[in-house]
């Protein structure tokens, strides 16, 4: 047999061999929603996109509203199919006084139907009305956002360091991570834990400015949830007020792992699944 012909045939087979699953993996389509009161979203949406992109194979679409009020809203949420183009949604908005039930339910429905979610910091204090400072009743008109989150929070303490304790050693989101203490950050309260599974607890020394007395407060600050009949995967953390925290490598590691977990692209040891490593 002509050896040159054999070599050419083999080269052809190699050239046209189908791509492996890892080689053909498409980027995770991420919608990053930012805007509203009290935070530097102008910088933070860029810090997050760059940090996550350095850690995973993602394609980030921004939905950024420069509105700095608690009534910040987003036109895309008014479309019932708003989440269909995306594999996961990062909620990093601060819209405490957006209280239209139809608008809020349209957001929640996308997650109820199966779109994974990642919720950061002030997202926990969005879309609340009625007697929201008391535990909401399951199924109540004002409960649906909290049910998606899996935990109800309504306020926070002072800006002070928070000691983070990683309590779920087996979760790939935090596996192998070491406890650390943040810079000045806000410790969000836990009014009630609904269906959340705690990953990280935070402890903060809170000083009463009037009396000078101090107390130790401890709450869950990062968790997972499986929402609705479809058991949609949701990751949330209340950490992330200040830019230096959002840009901290340890914070970005945890958020990226939460995103990979929510979309099903994480290994048991917390690394991106094959094909979902960051692109060089």
Secondary structure as the mmCIF struct_conf table of DSSP 4:
data_model
#
loop_
_struct_conf.conf_type_id
_struct_conf.id
_struct_conf.beg_label_comp_id
_struct_conf.beg_label_asym_id
_struct_conf.beg_label_seq_id
_struct_conf.end_label_comp_id
_struct_conf.end_label_asym_id
_struct_conf.end_label_seq_id
HELX_RH_AL_P HELX_RH_AL_P1 UNK A 3 UNK A 15
TURN_TY1_P TURN_TY1_P1 UNK A 16 UNK A 16
HELX_LH_PP_P HELX_LH_PP_P1 UNK A 17 UNK A 20
HELX_RH_AL_P HELX_RH_AL_P2 UNK A 21 UNK A 24
HELX_LH_PP_P HELX_LH_PP_P2 UNK A 25 UNK A 27
STRN STRN1 UNK A 28 UNK A 36
TURN_TY1_P TURN_TY1_P2 UNK A 37 UNK A 38
BEND BEND1 UNK A 39 UNK A 39
HELX_RH_AL_P HELX_RH_AL_P3 UNK A 41 UNK A 53
TURN_TY1_P TURN_TY1_P3 UNK A 54 UNK A 55
BEND BEND2 UNK A 56 UNK A 56
STRN STRN2 UNK A 58 UNK A 65
BEND BEND3 UNK A 69 UNK A 69
TURN_TY1_P TURN_TY1_P4 UNK A 70 UNK A 71
HELX_RH_3T_P HELX_RH_3T_P1 UNK A 75 UNK A 78
BEND BEND4 UNK A 79 UNK A 79
TURN_TY1_P TURN_TY1_P5 UNK A 80 UNK A 85
BEND BEND5 UNK A 87 UNK A 87
STRN STRN3 UNK A 88 UNK A 94
TURN_TY1_P TURN_TY1_P6 UNK A 96 UNK A 97
HELX_RH_AL_P HELX_RH_AL_P4 UNK A 101 UNK A 112
TURN_TY1_P TURN_TY1_P7 UNK A 113 UNK A 114
STRN STRN4 UNK A 116 UNK A 120
HELX_RH_3T_P HELX_RH_3T_P2 UNK A 121 UNK A 125
BEND BEND6 UNK A 127 UNK A 127
BEND BEND7 UNK A 130 UNK A 131
TURN_TY1_P TURN_TY1_P8 UNK A 132 UNK A 133
BEND BEND8 UNK A 134 UNK A 134
HELX_LH_PP_P HELX_LH_PP_P3 UNK A 135 UNK A 137
TURN_TY1_P TURN_TY1_P9 UNK A 138 UNK A 139
TURN_TY1_P TURN_TY1_P10 UNK A 141 UNK A 142
HELX_RH_AL_P HELX_RH_AL_P5 UNK A 144 UNK A 149
TURN_TY1_P TURN_TY1_P11 UNK A 150 UNK A 150
STRN STRN5 UNK A 151 UNK A 152
STRN STRN6 UNK A 156 UNK A 160
STRN STRN7 UNK A 163 UNK A 166
TURN_TY1_P TURN_TY1_P12 UNK A 169 UNK A 170
TURN_TY1_P TURN_TY1_P13 UNK A 172 UNK A 176
HELX_LH_PP_P HELX_LH_PP_P4 UNK A 177 UNK A 179
STRN STRN8 UNK A 180 UNK A 181
BEND BEND9 UNK A 183 UNK A 184
STRN STRN9 UNK A 185 UNK A 188
BEND BEND10 UNK A 191 UNK A 191
STRN STRN10 UNK A 192 UNK A 193
BEND BEND11 UNK A 194 UNK A 195
STRN STRN11 UNK A 197 UNK A 207
TURN_TY1_P TURN_TY1_P14 UNK A 209 UNK A 211
STRN STRN12 UNK A 214 UNK A 227
TURN_TY1_P TURN_TY1_P15 UNK A 228 UNK A 231
STRN STRN13 UNK A 232 UNK A 237
BEND BEND12 UNK A 242 UNK A 242
HELX_RH_AL_P HELX_RH_AL_P6 UNK A 243 UNK A 246
TURN_TY1_P TURN_TY1_P16 UNK A 247 UNK A 247
HELX_RH_AL_P HELX_RH_AL_P7 UNK A 249 UNK A 263
TURN_TY1_P TURN_TY1_P17 UNK A 264 UNK A 264
STRN STRN14 UNK A 266 UNK A 266
TURN_TY1_P TURN_TY1_P18 UNK A 268 UNK A 269
BEND BEND13 UNK A 270 UNK A 270
HELX_LH_PP_P HELX_LH_PP_P5 UNK A 271 UNK A 271
STRN STRN15 UNK A 272 UNK A 272
HELX_LH_PP_P HELX_LH_PP_P6 UNK A 273 UNK A 273
TURN_TY1_P TURN_TY1_P19 UNK A 274 UNK A 275
BEND BEND14 UNK A 277 UNK A 277
HELX_LH_PP_P HELX_LH_PP_P7 UNK A 278 UNK A 279
#
